[in-house]
Amino acid sequence: MFCRRSGSLFLAALLCCFCFPCTSIAVGLPNNGWRLQFSDIVTKAKVLSKRPFEDHAPHLSDALRNMSYDQWRGIRFKPGLSLWRTDHFSAQFFHLGFLYQQPVVINYIDRKGTHKVAFSPDLFQYADKELKKAADGGGFAGFRIHYPLNTPAYADELAVFLGASYFRALARGQVYGMSARGLAIDTAQDTGEEMPFFSEFWIVHPSPWAKSITIYALLDSQSVTGAYRFIVQPGTQTIMKVNSELFFRRSVKTIGIAPLNSMFFYGENSDFRPNDFRPEVHDSDGLLEHLASGEWIWHPLVNPSKLLINAFSGKPLGFGLLQRDIDFDHYQDLEARYDLRPSVWVRPQNDWGKGHLELIQIPADTEYNDNIVAFWAPQRSFQKGDRLKYAYTLSWFTDNRSLVPLGHVHATRIVRKAQTVMFIIDFDGDKFKRIIKKITPVPDVWIGQGAHLTDLQSYKNDATGGWRLVLHVQLDAEPPSLLGVPVQKPAIELRAFLKDKASALSETWSYTYLP
């Protein structure tokens, strides 16, 4: 696509052709020559929230609005025109079209002030020459940051901001997988989801050899405006420090803070498998939560037969969607490389108040749509004029199981036989394996309504050195039908962990089973 991730000023000629100073950048912002601060974006969001929402939908030509994915992919930014192309950090830009029809304003900040990047079709190469003619009057859909992440000789893609309030990043040795969002509003509500979007960005020019880059963003929607600051630090783990301030235009029932989006098509715990040579297909395989109580909870993901929503109570010290299984042999996909997809961990940096962690799992019949959403849902509703501040870090990393100090769930497998279901849970971990050489773990199991435990096996896994727990669960009898229509059984909740007397030796395995 376009060249979005590099790091030095345009050449003088390019500055003349493609960029121009903004003499006044929107409401409440200082004139060119002032080094913009996060507080300026906060002021802009606050002022904007007091105005009626304006639909930013552009009047795109039919050619741009109706282009196919392949046509959009055929529009590529010219790398030689990258912003700061000779620096460690550089930037390239995405063209409007296909699914990306919301234009965004992109600015950059340097010692001379704040400058707007002007759109021109000459910034792009078009595989379809007719699309270049239709691009006049178009704009940018987003941008990407480049950085020599894997080798000093090449500026890899590091982070992408594209579509609504979506963004994603990479750590060393990874390929793109799951995404994050700035904010979720009324997700999975009967009224329908509202999709906020980043309408404007400001990319701060890093100093030479800087280890991080700062990006400001303005969020807008029918109900909420917001100011965001992202400080992106690439490495073996790529860290994003996020600060946000939200302003409410009108009342909102539910919001999701630090929302994560991923895909789970099928895995080792799935009954469903298409006619496919690949053993597993997913960007993430579980939700992990660390509570202030000290408990770690691992909830394997599923591709449910109906919409499935879980709420996890307790104050979180962190949560995330993880790709724990990083064994290529378990995927056998040389193109998608699901074994190289990132895990993402959210760590709150201020008090988020009362609420719960929410996991939404949506039925999916392909691997091409995200069907997993996780976020922190505040307990309260919000009214016009409310103001909120949230600070957190996002860590994009390859899961090596070192995040959890206890024994972790290595695998979950399920066998169904009529009204009996067998759950095979393997626990692993270097420290855990040393401990169980000296003591025998005691299983602690809880089964919710709709089923009961008939047998329990707990023994050492001689192949891995870990521990295996096998639960034999009997489903309750079928409920009577109503007027000849079968009554669907409710979901069954299960929990299990290993302990030594009163001390937990493992994280808690949590599962929602749909009969």
C-alpha positions as CSV (number, residue, x, y, z in Angstrom):
1,M,0.0,0.0,0.0
2,F,1.3,3.5,0.8
3,C,4.5,4.1,2.7
4,R,3.3,4.7,6.2
5,R,6.2,4.0,8.5
6,S,9.4,5.8,8.2
7,G,11.0,8.7,10.0
8,S,12.4,11.9,8.6
9,L,11.1,15.1,7.0
10,F,10.0,15.1,3.4
11,L,12.5,16.5,0.9
12,A,11.8,20.2,0.3
13,A,10.3,19.5,-3.1
14,L,7.9,17.0,-1.6
15,L,6.9,19.4,1.1
16,C,6.0,21.9,-1.5
17,C,4.1,19.3,-3.5
18,F,2.2,17.3,-0.9
19,C,2.2,19.1,2.4
20,F,1.2,22.5,3.6
21,P,1.2,24.2,7.0
22,C,-2.2,24.5,8.7
23,T,-2.6,28.1,9.7
24,S,-5.3,27.0,12.1
25,I,-6.0,23.4,12.9
26,A,-9.6,23.1,13.9
27,V,-11.4,24.4,16.9
28,G,-9.4,25.5,19.8
29,L,-6.0,24.5,18.4
30,P,-3.1,26.9,18.1
31,N,-1.6,28.3,14.9
32,N,1.3,26.8,13.0
33,G,4.6,27.2,14.8
34,W,3.2,25.8,18.1
35,R,4.2,22.2,19.1
36,L,0.8,20.6,19.6
37,Q,0.2,18.9,22.9
38,F,-2.3,16.2,24.0
39,S,-4.2,18.8,26.0
40,D,-4.9,20.6,22.7
41,I,-6.6,17.5,21.3
42,V,-8.6,17.2,24.6
43,T,-9.8,20.7,24.2
44,K,-10.8,20.0,20.6
45,A,-12.8,16.9,21.6
46,K,-14.5,18.8,24.4
47,V,-15.6,21.6,22.1
48,L,-16.7,19.1,19.4
49,S,-18.9,17.3,21.9
50,K,-21.0,20.4,22.5
51,R,-21.9,20.5,18.8
52,P,-24.4,18.3,16.9
53,F,-22.8,15.3,15.3
54,E,-21.9,15.9,11.6
55,D,-22.0,13.0,9.2
56,H,-18.5,12.9,7.6
57,A,-19.6,10.5,4.9
58,P,-17.8,11.6,1.7
59,H,-19.4,11.9,-1.8
60,L,-17.1,9.3,-3.3
61,S,-17.3,8.4,-7.0
62,D,-19.0,5.2,-7.9
63,A,-15.7,3.7,-8.9
64,L,-14.2,4.3,-5.4
65,R,-17.3,3.4,-3.5
66,N,-17.9,0.1,-5.3
67,M,-14.3,-1.1,-5.9
68,S,-13.4,-4.7,-5.0
69,Y,-10.8,-5.7,-2.5
70,D,-8.4,-6.6,-5.3
71,Q,-8.8,-3.2,-6.9
72,W,-8.2,-1.5,-3.6
73,R,-5.1,-3.7,-2.9
74,G,-3.9,-2.6,-6.4
75,I,-3.6,1.0,-5.2
76,R,-0.2,1.3,-3.6
77,F,1.5,4.2,-2.0
78,K,4.8,5.1,-3.6
79,P,7.5,4.2,-1.0
80,G,9.8,7.0,-2.2
81,L,7.2,9.5,-1.0
82,S,7.0,8.2,2.5
83,L,6.9,10.7,5.3
84,W,10.3,10.8,7.0
85,R,11.5,8.0,4.7
86,T,15.1,8.3,5.7
87,D,14.4,8.1,9.5
88,H,13.9,5.1,11.7
89,F,10.2,5.8,11.9
90,S,8.4,6.7,8.7
91,A,4.7,6.9,7.6
92,Q,2.7,5.9,4.5
93,F,-1.0,6.4,3.8
94,F,-4.0,4.4,2.7
95,H,-6.3,5.3,-0.2
96,L,-10.1,5.5,0.2
97,G,-12.2,2.8,-1.3
98,F,-13.6,-0.7,-0.8
99,L,-14.7,-1.0,2.9
100,Y,-12.7,2.1,3.8
101,Q,-15.0,5.0,2.8
102,Q,-14.5,7.3,5.8
103,P,-11.9,10.0,5.0
104,V,-9.5,11.0,7.8
105,V,-7.4,14.1,8.1
106,I,-3.7,13.3,8.7
107,N,-1.2,15.9,10.2
108,Y,2.4,15.7,11.3
109,I,4.1,17.7,14.0
110,D,7.7,18.8,13.9
111,R,9.8,21.6,15.4
112,K,8.4,24.0,12.8
113,G,4.8,23.3,13.9
114,T,1.8,21.3,12.7
115,H,1.3,20.5,9.0
116,K,-1.5,18.8,7.1
117,V,-0.7,16.0,4.6
118,A,-2.5,16.9,1.4
119,F,-4.0,14.1,-0.6
120,S,-3.0,13.7,-4.2
121,P,-3.5,10.7,-6.6
122,D,0.2,11.2,-7.6
123,L,1.2,9.7,-4.2
124,F,-0.1,6.3,-5.3
125,Q,0.4,3.7,-8.0
126,Y,-2.8,2.4,-9.5
127,A,-3.0,-1.1,-11.1
128,D,-6.3,0.1,-12.6
129,K,-5.5,3.3,-14.4
130,E,-9.1,4.3,-14.5
131,L,-9.3,4.5,-10.7
132,K,-6.6,7.2,-10.7
133,K,-9.0,9.5,-12.7
134,A,-11.8,8.7,-10.2
135,A,-9.5,9.5,-7.3
136,D,-9.5,13.3,-7.7
137,G,-11.3,14.8,-4.7
138,G,-10.7,11.6,-2.7
139,G,-8.6,11.4,0.4
140,F,-6.9,9.2,2.9
141,A,-8.5,6.2,4.7
142,G,-5.7,5.8,7.3
143,F,-2.0,5.4,7.7
144,R,0.7,3.0,8.8
145,I,4.0,3.4,10.7
146,H,7.2,1.7,9.5
147,Y,10.3,0.8,11.6
148,P,13.3,-1.5,11.2
149,L,11.6,-4.0,13.6
150,N,13.2,-7.3,12.5
151,T,16.4,-6.1,10.8
152,P,18.2,-2.7,10.6
153,A,18.2,-3.0,6.8
154,Y,14.5,-2.9,6.3
155,A,11.6,-0.7,7.6
156,D,8.9,-3.2,8.5
157,E,5.3,-2.3,9.1
158,L,4.9,-1.6,12.8
159,A,1.4,-0.3,13.3
160,V,-1.7,0.5,11.2
161,F,-4.6,2.8,11.9
162,L,-7.3,2.0,9.3
163,G,-11.1,1.9,9.4
164,A,-13.4,3.3,12.1
165,S,-11.3,3.4,15.3
166,Y,-9.4,0.2,14.5
167,F,-5.7,-0.2,14.8
168,R,-3.2,-3.0,15.1
169,A,0.5,-3.5,15.7
170,L,3.3,-6.1,15.5
171,A,6.2,-7.2,17.6
172,R,9.4,-8.7,16.3
173,G,8.8,-11.9,14.1
174,Q,5.0,-11.5,13.9
175,V,2.4,-11.2,11.2
176,Y,-0.8,-9.2,11.6
177,G,-3.7,-10.9,13.4
178,M,-6.1,-9.4,15.9
179,S,-7.0,-5.7,16.1
180,A,-7.7,-3.2,18.9
181,R,-10.2,-0.3,18.8
182,G,-10.4,3.1,20.4
183,L,-13.9,2.5,21.9
184,A,-16.9,0.2,21.6
185,I,-20.4,1.6,22.0
186,D,-23.6,-0.5,22.6
187,T,-21.9,-3.7,21.3
188,A,-24.3,-6.7,21.1
189,Q,-27.2,-4.5,22.2
190,D,-30.7,-4.8,20.7
191,T,-30.4,-1.2,19.5
192,G,-27.4,-2.0,17.3
193,E,-23.8,-1.0,17.7
194,E,-22.6,2.5,17.2
195,M,-19.2,2.7,15.5
196,P,-17.0,5.6,16.6
197,F,-14.2,6.6,14.2
198,F,-10.9,8.4,14.3
199,S,-11.6,11.5,12.2
200,E,-8.1,13.2,12.5
201,F,-4.6,12.2,13.4
202,W,-1.4,14.0,14.4
203,I,1.9,12.1,14.0
204,V,4.7,13.5,16.0
205,H,8.1,13.5,14.3
206,P,10.5,11.5,16.6
207,S,14.0,12.7,17.2
208,P,16.7,10.8,15.4
209,W,17.2,7.2,16.8
210,A,14.1,7.6,19.0
211,K,12.8,4.4,20.5
212,S,9.1,5.4,20.3
213,I,6.7,7.4,18.2
214,T,3.7,9.5,19.5
215,I,0.4,9.7,17.7
216,Y,-2.6,11.8,18.7
217,A,-6.1,11.0,17.4
218,L,-9.6,12.7,17.6
219,L,-12.5,10.3,18.0
220,D,-16.0,11.2,16.9
221,S,-19.4,9.5,16.8
222,Q,-23.1,10.3,17.3
223,S,-22.8,9.9,21.1
224,V,-19.1,10.4,22.1
225,T,-16.1,12.4,21.2
226,G,-12.6,11.6,22.4
227,A,-8.9,12.6,22.5
228,Y,-6.3,9.8,22.3
229,R,-2.6,9.6,22.7
230,F,-0.6,6.6,21.5
231,I,3.0,6.2,22.4
232,V,4.3,3.2,20.4
233,Q,7.5,1.5,21.4
234,P,8.6,-1.4,19.1
235,G,10.6,-4.4,20.1
236,T,10.3,-8.1,21.1
237,Q,7.2,-6.8,22.7
238,T,5.7,-3.8,21.1
239,I,4.2,-1.6,23.8
240,M,1.4,1.0,23.2
241,K,0.8,3.5,26.0
242,V,-2.7,4.8,25.5
243,N,-4.4,7.8,27.2
244,S,-7.9,8.7,26.3
245,E,-10.4,11.4,27.4
246,L,-14.1,10.9,26.4
247,F,-16.9,13.4,26.2
248,F,-20.5,12.4,25.9
249,R,-22.8,14.2,23.5
250,R,-25.8,12.2,24.6
251,S,-26.8,9.3,27.0
252,V,-25.2,5.9,26.3
253,K,-26.2,2.6,27.8
254,T,-22.9,0.7,27.5
255,I,-19.3,1.4,26.4
256,G,-16.4,-0.9,26.0
257,I,-12.9,0.3,27.1
258,A,-9.8,-1.1,25.4
259,P,-11.8,-3.3,23.0
260,L,-10.0,-6.2,21.3
261,N,-11.2,-7.9,18.1
262,S,-10.1,-11.3,16.9
263,M,-11.1,-14.4,15.0
264,F,-11.7,-18.0,16.1
265,F,-13.0,-20.3,13.4
266,Y,-12.1,-23.7,14.9
267,G,-9.5,-25.3,17.2
268,E,-8.6,-28.4,19.3
269,N,-11.8,-27.9,21.4
270,S,-14.2,-27.7,18.3
271,D,-16.7,-30.2,17.2
272,F,-17.1,-28.4,13.9
273,R,-14.4,-28.8,11.3
274,P,-14.8,-27.9,7.6
275,N,-13.4,-30.0,4.8
276,D,-9.9,-28.5,5.4
277,F,-6.4,-29.9,5.8
278,R,-5.6,-27.4,8.6
279,P,-6.0,-28.8,12.1
280,E,-6.8,-25.3,13.6
281,V,-7.7,-21.9,12.3
282,H,-7.7,-18.9,14.7
283,D,-6.0,-15.6,15.5
284,S,-6.5,-16.1,19.2
285,D,-7.4,-19.2,21.2
286,G,-8.3,-17.8,24.6
287,L,-9.2,-14.9,26.9
288,L,-6.9,-14.4,29.9
289,E,-7.7,-12.2,32.9
290,H,-5.6,-11.4,36.0
291,L,-7.7,-10.2,39.0
292,A,-6.7,-8.0,41.9
293,S,-7.5,-11.0,44.1
294,G,-4.5,-12.8,42.5
295,E,-6.5,-15.2,40.5
296,W,-5.6,-15.9,36.8
297,I,-8.6,-17.0,34.6
298,W,-8.1,-18.7,31.2
299,H,-11.2,-19.0,29.1
300,P,-10.8,-20.9,25.8
301,L,-12.6,-19.4,22.8
302,V,-15.2,-21.1,20.8
303,N,-17.1,-20.6,17.5
304,P,-20.6,-20.8,19.0
305,S,-23.8,-22.0,17.3
306,K,-25.5,-18.8,18.6
307,L,-24.4,-15.5,20.0
308,L,-22.6,-16.1,23.3
309,I,-21.8,-13.4,25.9
310,N,-19.8,-13.9,29.0
311,A,-19.3,-11.4,31.8
312,F,-16.3,-11.8,34.3
313,S,-16.6,-9.9,37.5
314,G,-13.7,-8.7,39.7
315,K,-11.2,-5.8,39.4
316,P,-8.7,-6.6,36.6
317,L,-5.0,-6.0,36.8
318,G,-4.9,-7.0,33.2
319,F,-6.7,-8.9,30.5
320,G,-6.1,-10.0,26.9
321,L,-6.8,-12.2,23.9
322,L,-3.9,-14.6,23.5
323,Q,-2.6,-16.9,20.8
324,R,-1.1,-19.5,23.2
325,D,-0.7,-22.2,20.6
326,I,2.3,-21.1,18.5
327,D,3.2,-24.5,17.1
328,F,3.2,-24.4,13.3
329,D,2.3,-28.1,13.1
330,H,-1.1,-27.3,14.7
331,Y,-2.0,-25.0,11.7
332,Q,-0.1,-26.1,8.7
333,D,-0.9,-22.8,6.9
334,L,2.2,-21.5,5.1
335,E,0.3,-18.4,3.9
336,A,-1.7,-17.2,6.9
337,R,0.9,-18.3,9.5
338,Y,-1.5,-18.4,12.4
339,D,1.4,-19.6,14.5
340,L,2.9,-16.1,14.2
341,R,-0.2,-14.1,15.2
342,P,0.2,-11.7,18.2
343,S,-1.2,-11.9,21.6
344,V,-2.4,-8.6,23.1
345,W,-2.4,-7.8,26.8
346,V,-4.2,-4.8,28.3
347,R,-3.0,-3.3,31.6
348,P,-5.0,-0.5,33.2
349,Q,-2.9,2.5,34.4
350,N,-5.6,4.3,36.3
351,D,-8.7,3.3,38.3
352,W,-11.4,2.1,35.9
353,G,-14.1,1.9,38.5
354,K,-16.7,-0.8,38.9
355,G,-17.6,-3.0,35.9
356,H,-16.8,-6.3,34.3
357,L,-14.8,-7.9,31.6
358,E,-17.1,-8.8,28.7
359,L,-16.4,-11.5,26.1
360,I,-18.6,-11.7,23.0
361,Q,-18.4,-14.7,20.7
362,I,-20.3,-14.6,17.4
363,P,-21.1,-17.6,15.1
364,A,-18.8,-17.5,12.0
365,D,-18.9,-19.7,8.9
366,T,-15.6,-18.4,7.5
367,E,-12.2,-17.3,8.8
368,Y,-12.4,-13.9,7.2
369,N,-14.5,-12.0,9.7
370,D,-13.6,-11.1,13.3
371,N,-16.1,-12.9,15.5
372,I,-14.5,-12.4,18.9
373,V,-14.7,-9.1,21.0
374,A,-13.4,-8.5,24.5
375,F,-13.5,-5.2,26.5
376,W,-13.9,-3.7,29.9
377,A,-17.6,-2.6,30.5
378,P,-18.1,0.0,33.1
379,Q,-21.0,-0.7,35.5
380,R,-22.7,2.7,35.1
381,S,-24.5,4.2,32.1
382,F,-23.5,7.7,30.8
383,Q,-25.3,10.9,30.3
384,K,-24.8,14.0,28.1
385,G,-21.9,16.1,29.4
386,D,-20.1,13.2,31.2
387,R,-16.3,13.1,30.9
388,L,-14.1,10.1,31.5
389,K,-10.4,9.4,31.5
390,Y,-8.8,6.0,30.8
391,A,-5.1,5.1,30.7
392,Y,-3.7,1.7,29.8
393,T,-0.9,-0.1,28.0
394,L,-1.3,-2.6,25.2
395,S,1.4,-5.2,24.8
396,W,1.6,-7.0,21.4
397,F,3.8,-10.1,22.0
398,T,4.3,-13.7,21.1
399,D,2.9,-15.8,24.0
400,N,5.7,-17.8,25.7
401,R,3.5,-18.5,28.7
402,S,5.8,-16.4,31.0
403,L,3.0,-14.0,31.7
404,V,1.3,-16.3,34.2
405,P,3.4,-17.4,37.2
406,L,1.2,-20.4,37.9
407,G,0.6,-23.6,35.9
408,H,-1.2,-22.6,32.7
409,V,-3.8,-24.4,30.5
410,H,-1.9,-25.9,27.6
411,A,-4.8,-27.5,25.8
412,T,-8.5,-28.2,26.1
413,R,-10.1,-31.1,24.2
414,I,-13.7,-32.2,24.2
415,V,-15.4,-35.6,23.5
416,R,-19.2,-35.8,23.3
417,K,-21.1,-39.1,23.7
418,A,-24.9,-38.6,23.8
419,Q,-25.6,-36.9,27.1
420,T,-22.1,-37.2,28.4
421,V,-19.2,-34.8,27.7
422,M,-15.6,-35.4,28.6
423,F,-13.3,-32.4,29.0
424,I,-9.5,-33.2,28.8
425,I,-7.5,-30.3,30.2
426,D,-3.7,-30.2,30.2
427,F,-1.8,-27.9,32.5
428,D,1.9,-27.0,31.9
429,G,4.6,-24.5,32.9
430,D,8.2,-24.8,33.9
431,K,7.8,-23.7,37.5
432,F,4.6,-25.7,37.8
433,K,6.4,-28.9,36.6
434,R,9.1,-28.4,39.2
435,I,6.5,-28.1,41.9
436,I,4.5,-31.2,41.0
437,K,7.6,-33.3,41.3
438,K,7.3,-32.8,45.0
439,I,3.6,-32.6,45.6
440,T,0.4,-34.0,44.1
441,P,-2.0,-31.3,42.9
442,V,-5.6,-31.4,44.2
443,P,-8.3,-30.6,41.6
444,D,-11.0,-28.1,42.5
445,V,-14.0,-28.4,40.1
446,W,-17.2,-26.5,39.8
447,I,-20.1,-27.3,37.4
448,G,-23.0,-24.9,36.9
449,Q,-26.7,-25.6,36.3
450,G,-27.6,-28.0,33.5
451,A,-25.1,-30.7,34.2
452,H,-23.2,-32.5,37.0
453,L,-19.9,-34.2,37.4
454,T,-19.9,-38.0,37.3
455,D,-16.2,-38.8,37.3
456,L,-12.9,-37.0,37.7
457,Q,-9.4,-38.2,36.8
458,S,-6.3,-36.3,37.8
459,Y,-2.8,-37.5,36.9
460,K,0.6,-36.6,35.7
461,N,1.1,-36.2,31.9
462,D,4.2,-38.3,31.4
463,A,4.6,-37.0,27.8
464,T,4.9,-33.3,28.8
465,G,5.8,-33.4,32.5
466,G,2.7,-31.4,33.2
467,W,-0.7,-32.5,34.6
468,R,-3.9,-33.8,33.0
469,L,-7.4,-33.3,34.4
470,V,-10.3,-35.2,32.9
471,L,-13.9,-34.2,33.7
472,H,-16.8,-36.6,32.9
473,V,-19.9,-34.4,32.8
474,Q,-23.5,-35.7,32.5
475,L,-25.9,-33.3,30.9
476,D,-29.3,-33.0,32.5
477,A,-32.4,-34.4,30.8
478,E,-33.8,-32.6,27.8
479,P,-36.4,-30.0,28.9
480,P,-39.9,-30.6,27.7
481,S,-40.9,-29.0,24.4
482,L,-43.4,-26.1,24.2
483,L,-46.2,-26.6,21.7
484,G,-44.0,-29.1,19.9
485,V,-41.0,-26.7,19.7
486,P,-37.9,-28.0,21.4
487,V,-36.6,-25.8,24.2
488,Q,-33.0,-24.9,23.8
489,K,-30.8,-25.9,26.7
490,P,-29.0,-23.0,28.5
491,A,-25.2,-22.7,28.4
492,I,-23.3,-24.7,31.0
493,E,-20.5,-23.0,33.0
494,L,-17.5,-25.0,34.2
495,R,-14.5,-24.0,36.3
496,A,-11.4,-26.0,37.4
497,F,-8.0,-25.4,38.8
498,L,-5.2,-27.3,40.6
499,K,-4.2,-26.5,44.2
500,D,-2.0,-27.5,47.1
501,K,-4.3,-27.3,50.1
502,A,-5.5,-23.7,50.0
503,S,-2.9,-22.3,47.5
504,A,-3.6,-22.3,43.8
505,L,-1.0,-24.1,41.7
506,S,-2.6,-23.3,38.3
507,E,-4.7,-20.6,36.7
508,T,-8.5,-21.2,36.7
509,W,-9.8,-23.0,33.6
510,S,-13.2,-21.4,32.7
511,Y,-15.4,-22.8,30.0
512,T,-18.9,-22.2,28.6
513,Y,-20.4,-25.3,27.0
514,L,-23.4,-25.0,24.6
515,P,-25.3,-28.3,24.6
